Amino acid sequence: MKRKLTVCVLMCVVMALAAGSVALGQKSAKAKIPNGPAGRSHVGHLYFFEKDPETWEVVDGGARGKMKYNLTGYEFDFVFNGHGLEPDLDYTLIYYPDPWPGDGLICLGEGTGDYDGNVHIKNVINTGPMPSMADENYPGGAKIWLVLSNDIDCTAQSMIGWNPIEYLFEYDLMMFEDIDG
């Protein structure tokens, strides 16, 4: 009797552990993403996802990225890493102020998809505060997107193309405080 009870308990534990590991292995893209600072940190994290342009829902298993940035500073200092993108395509990370076509957008940095579809962009750039007061999202936050370099004109500071299935969009809005103006 005692042996049957022990075997039964062990089977229950094994089944519970197996169910828990399956659940942990299937992280949903819709899970709560910790954008912004952690505690009193001056470093923010912004997560990016491929989104369905008809519903704006995150595409499960789609391309993704993460940007680490300083929340305040004289210049916007960041590192972006994207994964699951197209190899050999040129991408530009932008601050996109609403409304369309994003007049006044800022090109933050450029990178090319490597053989595995990874893009790395690191830069320190004078952006002013984000969002700007002219942005329809002000004061709520700024949109940061990874777009095809051919779809923007950095000199004119505007979108000139629209291929959203090739882009990564922010999971949430972000803020940057320019401490000198």
N, C-alpha and C positions, 0 to 999 in steps of 0.2 A: 504494500500500500504506500509506504513512504517513498519507495523507488518510483512508482507511477506518478506521485505528486511532484517529485523532483524533476522528472522528465517533462511533465506538463508545464511546470514553471519555466524550465529552460527553453522549451519550444515557444512559449509566449514571449520571452525576452528576445529570442532570435527573430521572431516575426516582427516585434516592435522595432528593433534596431534596423531591420531590413526596410520596413516601411518608412522610418525616419530618414534613412540615407537616400532612398528614392526621392522623397519629398525635398530634401536638401539639394539633391543633384539637379532638380528641375526648377531652377530659379526663374521666376517669371520676370520679363522685362518691365512688367507693371508694378513690381514690388516697390516699396517706398525707397527712393533714392536720396541719399543724404547730401543734397546740394548745399553750397555755402560753407560757412566756417564750422569747425568743430569746437564747441565751447568758446573759450576766449581767444582762440587762434586768430591770427591776421592772415591766414591762408585759406582760400576758398577752393572748392572742388565743384566743377560743373560737368555733368554727364550728358552725353550726346547719343542719339539713336536715329537709325533709319526709321522714317515714319511713312505710313500709307497716305499719299497726298489727297485721297478722297475722304478719309475719316480722321486723319491726323493721329491715329493710334500707332503706338510703337509696333514695329514689325518684329515678331518673335524670331530670334535667330539671325536677325539682320545685322548690318554693319553698326558699329558703336565706337564711342570715343570718350575720353576723359581729359579735362583741362584742369591743371592746378595753377592757381594764380594768387597774387597778393591782392587783398581787398582794398588797400590804400597804398598810395605812393605818389611820387612825382611823375612816374611813368608806369604804364601797364606792363607788368612782368609776368609772363606765363610760360607754361609748357603744355603742349597738347599732344596726345597720342591717339590715333585712330586705328581701328582694326576692321577687317572684312571689307575693305574698299577695293576699287579696281586697280590692279597693277598698271604702272606706267601712265596713269592719268595725273594731271596737275590739279591740285586743290588749293584753295585759299580759305583761310579762317577769317571771317568777317564779323564786325559788329553791324547788325542790321536794324536801323531805326524804322519803325512804321511811320507812314503808310507806304505801299508799293509805289514806285520801284525802289524804295530804300534810299532816296536821295540823302546824301550826307553819310552813307555807310563808310566804315573804316576798314581797310584791308590790314589785318593784324599780322599776317605771315603766310608763307606759301610752303608747300611740300608736294612731293610726288610719291604716289603709291609704289612701294617696293614690290619685289617678286611675290611676297606673301600677302599683299594688300594692306600693308601697314604704312601709316603716314605719321611723321614726327615733325612738329613745328615748335620752335622755341624762339621767343623774341622779347625785347623790351622796347616799347613804343609809346610815344606821347599821344594819348588819345583824348585827353580831357576826361571829364566824368562820364560814366556810362551808367544809366542812360543819359543822353543829352536832354536838355529842356525842350528841344524841338521834337523829340521822339514821342509818338502817341502813347507809348508805354510808360512815360515819365509820370510819377516818380516810382512806379512799381518795379522796374527792372529793365535790363537790356537783353535783347536776343543776340545770341552768338551762334553762327552757323558755319559749317564747313561746306563750301560750294565748289563746283567746277570752276577753275580759273578762267575758262572761256566764257563763263556766264556773268562776269562782272567787269566793270571798267573802273579800276582803282583810281585813275586820274580824274575821271568825271564823278567818282564816288557814287556809282549807281549800278543796279542790276541791269544787264542787257540780254539775259537769257533766263529760262526757267526750266530746269530739269530736276525736279524735287526727288525723283527716285534715285538720283545719284548723290544726294546731299545727306548730311547729318544735321539734325536740329537739336537744340538744347532741350533738356528735360524740363527745365524750369528757368525763369528769368534770373539774371545775376546783377550784382551791383559792383561798381568800382568807384571809389572816392579819390579824385585827383586832389592832392593836398596843397597844390600851388595854384589852383584856379580852375 
